[in-house]
Amino acid sequence: MERLAGITSLATYFPTEVRTNGWWVERYPELVKDAQTRALARVFSQDGEPTTHFDRAMQPYETDPFRGAKARRVAGAASAASLEVAAARTALERRGLAPNRVDLLISAGFVPERFDVGNAVFVARDLGLRGAAFNLESACGGPLNAMMTAAAFINAGVHERVLVTTSCTYLHRVPPDDTLGWFMGDGAGAMLIERGGARIVAGHARHTAETCGTWYHEIEDGRLRMRASKTTGPTMRASAEPQLRACTDGVLSKAGLALADIDFFVFHTPTAWFADFAANALGVPRDKTVCTYEDYANIGPALTTANLHRAASRGRLRSGDRVLVFGPGSAASSAAVVLEWGDVAIS
């Protein structure tokens, strides 16, 4: 069997500060009392009876002001790049590799600390890398698109070893009196890609232009703030299943597999109900999925590494298992990858 590129080491990193729902109940009681008229509820609410898999999965959470979120990690003053560095160091240590053995770093951080050059060069500098480094921005689909890019470089013989880092510092962009922050958190992850390990069998991506104008950023008091438009909720609910199906069908076709051939599913879980929605939409068993949302809330692109790491570290992935990983990307690209699980160093 040809030794294709695969994941050989996988690590996550989370800030130590944990912010539970009680933090807002104690400090912003009126905000909690009025939550159903605020931004989070406006995004995740519906009128009338649910008609889609997404709406049916969401319905039980509509009476919860926090929409199923229970805890999230807070980076505070720490930069997104520093979170990526911490995850990357662990991934390299678990593999027993010095930084100078890495040929390329791809950073899939969202939102990066700097918009001129992104996180990659700072992560490379702080790790002491000597190879190339660049950013790949595709919102929450970034890690999977970066994984496919890394595999293409390796399989073509351009690079031998690629380090992919992901990060999310949503809480840098959402002030504490904005209820959008209730379903968001901070964190990071890293994947070392080289020949062997969990083989990257196939990948497929599609743009998500239908979500343009939903999530956006604007400057307020000299700081960048994340916002949701009036169309964010309806557009997310309407586009979730088409994105999931298009990427799943595409990657299975390229892999020459059927849905029944997949042993485990790792869905990006930006909401408490996303794993339920995705399993129901595809008609696969819920116990063949994983979700870290209760521990970390929505950590953007870092969810890919967090959920994959959770499944692997808890023994849910066995050698030879076929694993389908899916991640959406608002105003970017959704993507799916099929892995054949193998020997992966786990932090």
C-alpha positions in Angstrom: 0.0 0.0 0.0 1.3 3.4 -0.9 2.4 5.4 2.1 0.2 8.5 1.7 0.4 11.5 3.9 -1.4 11.3 7.2 -1.6 12.7 10.7 1.2 11.4 12.9 0.7 13.6 15.9 -2.3 15.5 17.3 -2.4 17.9 20.2 -4.7 20.5 21.7 -4.2 23.5 24.0 -6.7 25.4 26.1 -6.3 28.4 28.4 -6.7 27.6 32.1 -9.5 30.1 32.8 -12.9 28.4 32.6 -16.0 30.6 32.3 -19.3 28.9 33.2 -22.8 30.2 32.8 -22.8 31.3 36.4 -20.2 33.9 35.6 -22.9 35.8 33.6 -25.7 35.0 36.1 -23.6 36.6 38.8 -22.3 39.7 36.9 -25.1 40.3 34.3 -28.4 39.1 35.9 -30.5 41.5 33.9 -28.8 40.4 30.7 -29.6 36.8 31.4 -33.2 37.7 32.3 -33.6 39.5 29.0 -31.6 36.9 27.0 -34.4 35.9 24.7 -34.4 39.3 23.1 -30.7 39.5 22.6 -28.2 38.6 19.9 -27.7 34.9 20.7 -31.4 34.1 20.8 -32.0 36.1 17.6 -29.5 33.8 15.8 -30.8 30.5 17.2 -34.5 30.8 17.3 -37.3 29.9 14.8 -40.9 30.7 14.2 -43.4 27.9 13.9 -42.9 24.2 13.9 -39.4 22.9 12.9 -39.2 21.6 9.4 -35.5 20.7 8.9 -33.1 18.4 10.7 -31.2 21.4 12.0 -34.4 23.1 13.4 -35.6 19.8 15.0 -32.2 19.3 16.7 -32.1 22.9 17.9 -35.7 23.0 19.3 -34.9 21.5 22.7 -32.3 24.3 23.4 -34.5 27.3 22.5 -35.7 27.8 26.1 -32.2 27.8 27.4 -30.8 31.4 27.4 -27.3 29.9 26.9 -28.4 27.6 24.0 -26.8 24.5 25.5 -23.4 26.1 26.3 -22.1 25.3 29.8 -18.4 26.2 29.9 -15.8 27.9 27.7 -12.1 28.6 28.0 -10.9 32.2 28.0 -7.5 33.3 26.6 -7.6 36.7 28.3 -4.5 38.6 27.2 -2.9 35.6 25.5 -2.6 35.9 21.8 -4.0 33.4 19.3 -0.5 32.8 18.0 0.7 31.9 21.5 -2.1 29.3 21.8 -1.0 27.7 18.5 2.6 27.7 19.7 1.7 25.8 22.8 -0.3 23.2 20.9 2.4 22.8 18.3 5.1 22.2 20.8 3.1 19.4 22.4 2.5 17.8 19.0 6.2 17.9 18.2 7.2 16.6 21.6 4.8 13.7 21.4 6.4 12.8 18.0 9.9 13.3 19.4 10.8 15.8 16.7 12.8 19.0 16.9 11.3 22.1 15.3 14.0 22.1 12.6 12.6 18.9 11.2 9.4 20.7 10.0 9.5 21.8 6.4 6.3 23.9 6.4 3.9 25.5 8.9 0.3 26.2 7.9 -1.7 28.3 10.3 -5.4 28.1 10.2 -6.1 30.5 12.9 -9.4 32.4 13.0 -9.6 35.3 13.7 -5.8 36.0 13.5 -4.2 38.6 15.7 -2.9 40.5 12.7 -4.7 41.0 9.4 -1.6 42.1 7.5 0.5 38.8 7.8 -1.7 36.6 10.1 -0.3 34.2 12.7 1.9 31.9 10.8 5.2 33.8 10.8 4.9 34.5 14.5 4.2 30.9 15.3 7.1 29.8 13.2 9.4 32.3 14.9 8.4 31.4 18.4 8.7 27.6 17.6 12.2 28.1 16.1 11.2 26.7 12.7 13.5 27.1 9.7 11.2 26.1 6.9 8.3 27.9 5.2 5.2 29.3 6.9 2.0 30.7 5.6 -1.7 31.3 6.6 -4.7 29.5 5.2 -7.9 31.3 6.0 -11.1 29.4 5.5 -13.0 30.1 8.7 -14.0 26.9 10.5 -13.2 24.9 7.4 -9.6 26.0 7.6 -8.1 22.9 9.4 -9.4 20.5 6.8 -8.4 22.6 3.9 -5.0 23.0 5.5 -4.8 19.2 6.0 -5.6 18.6 2.3 -3.0 21.2 1.3 -0.4 19.6 3.5 -1.1 16.2 2.1 -0.8 17.5 -1.5 2.6 18.9 -0.8 3.8 15.7 0.8 2.4 13.3 -1.7 3.9 15.4 -4.5 7.3 15.3 -2.9 7.5 19.1 -2.3 7.7 18.7 1.5 8.3 15.8 3.9 6.7 17.2 7.0 4.1 19.8 7.5 2.8 21.2 10.8 -0.8 22.5 10.8 -1.9 24.8 13.6 -5.4 26.0 14.5 -6.6 28.6 16.9 -9.6 30.6 17.9 -9.9 33.6 20.2 -13.5 34.5 19.7 -13.7 36.1 23.2 -11.2 38.7 22.1 -13.9 39.8 19.6 -17.0 39.7 21.7 -17.4 41.8 24.8 -18.9 40.1 27.9 -22.1 42.1 27.7 -22.9 40.6 24.2 -24.8 37.3 24.5 -23.0 36.0 21.3 -20.1 35.3 23.6 -22.1 32.8 25.6 -21.7 30.2 22.9 -18.1 31.0 22.1 -14.7 30.1 23.6 -10.9 30.1 22.9 -8.5 27.2 22.2 -6.0 25.8 19.8 -4.8 22.6 18.2 -2.0 21.2 16.1 -1.6 18.3 13.6 1.7 17.0 12.3 1.3 15.7 8.7 3.8 13.3 7.2 3.8 9.9 5.4 2.1 7.3 7.5 -0.1 7.7 10.6 -3.8 8.3 10.0 -3.8 8.3 6.2 -5.6 11.1 4.4 -7.5 9.0 1.9 -9.6 11.8 0.2 -10.8 15.3 0.7 -13.5 17.5 -0.7 -14.4 21.2 -0.3 -17.0 23.7 -1.6 -17.3 27.4 -1.2 -20.1 28.8 1.0 -21.0 32.0 -0.8 -24.6 31.6 0.3 -23.4 32.6 3.8 -21.8 35.9 2.8 -23.1 38.7 5.0 -24.0 36.6 8.0 -21.1 36.8 10.5 -19.0 40.0 10.1 -16.6 42.2 11.9 -16.6 46.0 12.6 -14.5 48.4 14.6 -15.9 49.6 17.9 -13.9 51.7 20.3 -10.7 50.9 18.4 -11.3 47.1 18.7 -12.5 44.6 16.2 -15.9 43.2 17.2 -17.7 40.1 15.8 -21.3 40.6 14.8 -24.3 38.7 13.5 -26.6 40.1 10.9 -30.3 39.7 10.7 -29.8 36.9 8.1 -27.3 34.9 10.1 -29.8 32.5 11.8 -32.0 31.8 8.9 -29.0 31.4 6.5 -27.1 29.1 8.9 -30.2 26.9 9.4 -31.0 26.7 5.7 -27.4 26.1 4.5 -26.2 23.6 7.2 -27.6 20.4 5.6 -26.7 21.2 2.0 -23.1 22.0 3.0 -22.9 18.8 5.0 -24.4 16.6 2.3 -22.3 18.2 -0.5 -19.0 17.7 1.3 -19.9 14.2 2.5 -21.1 13.0 -0.9 -18.1 14.5 -2.5 -15.4 13.0 -0.3 -17.1 9.6 -0.3 -17.1 9.6 -4.1 -13.4 10.5 -4.2 -12.6 7.8 -1.6 -14.7 5.2 -3.5 -16.7 4.5 -0.3 -20.3 4.5 0.8 -21.6 6.0 4.0 -21.9 2.5 5.5 -18.2 2.1 5.1 -17.4 4.8 7.6 -16.7 3.6 11.1 -16.7 7.0 12.9 -17.7 10.6 12.2 -16.1 13.7 13.6 -18.3 16.7 12.9 -17.4 20.3 13.6 -19.8 21.2 16.5 -20.3 25.0 16.8 -23.6 24.4 18.6 -24.8 22.0 21.3 -27.0 20.2 18.8 -24.8 20.0 15.7 -23.7 16.4 16.2 -27.3 15.4 16.7 -28.3 17.3 13.5 -25.5 15.9 11.4 -26.1 12.3 12.5 -29.8 12.6 11.9 -29.3 14.3 8.5 -27.0 11.6 7.3 -28.9 8.8 9.0 -25.9 7.5 11.0 -25.8 6.4 14.6 -25.2 9.2 17.1 -22.9 7.0 19.1 -20.5 7.0 16.2 -19.8 10.7 16.7 -18.2 12.9 19.3 -18.8 16.4 20.7 -16.7 18.7 23.0 -19.2 21.5 23.0 -20.2 21.2 26.7 -16.5 21.7 27.7 -15.4 24.3 25.3 -18.4 25.8 23.5 -17.8 27.1 19.9 -14.0 27.3 19.4 -14.2 27.9 15.7 -11.5 26.0 13.6 -10.0 24.5 16.8 -13.1 22.3 17.1 -11.7 20.0 14.4 -8.6 19.2 16.4 -10.6 19.2 19.7 -13.2 16.7 18.5 -10.7 14.5 16.7 -8.4 14.5 19.7 -11.3 13.7 22.1 -12.3 10.6 19.9 -8.7 9.4 19.7 -7.7 10.0 23.3 -10.7 8.1 24.6 -10.0 5.1 22.4 -12.9 5.5 20.1 -10.7 5.3 17.0 -9.0 2.0 16.2 -6.3 1.2 13.7 -7.9 0.7 10.3 -11.1 2.6 11.1 -12.4 4.9 8.4 -13.1 8.3 9.9 -15.1 11.1 8.1 -14.3 14.6 9.4 -16.5 17.5 8.4 -16.2 21.2 9.0 -18.3 24.1 7.8 -16.9 27.5 7.0 -19.1 30.6 6.8 -18.3 32.9 3.9 -15.4 30.6 3.1 -15.3 26.8 2.3 -16.8 23.8 4.0 -14.7 20.6 3.7 -14.7 16.9 4.5 -11.8 14.5 4.8 -11.8 10.7 5.0 -9.0 9.3 7.2 -7.9 5.7 7.6 -6.8 5.7 11.3 -3.3 4.5 12.2 -0.5 5.2 14.6 -1.0 8.8 15.9 0.9 10.3 18.8 -1.8 11.8 21.1 -1.1 14.4 23.8 
